[in-house]
Amino acid sequence: MNFMPEQRMIKIEAQQTQKEYYNNIIDKLKQHLQISKPVKVQFGSVSDYDGGQTGATYFDVPSKAIMIYINPKSEIIRAICHEMVHAKQIDDGRLFLGEIKGRIVMQWEGEMVDPKYDRNSPWEVEAHIQEKELFDSVTGR
């Protein structure tokens, strides 16, 4: 699925601090992907990620917000694009990853699935494909 018509880029303003720059990308992607739930992004330490992940996205039930953690040692813009695809999957109700009664629960399109990271899972395959399209749009490639 192509999110953007060809020849159209997400415009990002120059002359911003690094934090402002990343927040601007996140805001533009949230708007472009039509994500209605609040999205909160944090940068975590490398030890917070297993299996070489560049980030993690889950739904925080108490705050009703989509939480994104980005590994600051990753290619940050690409990681943001990837995790924003997961945010869209969560917003659409196709993906759920969250903690309920102290248990990590994951569902994909209504079916309970193993929450362990697997690059070949359908939600990851979709995120990797769309991440590239979003990254190219953000960076003008």
Disulfide bonds with the S-S distance in Angstrom:
none
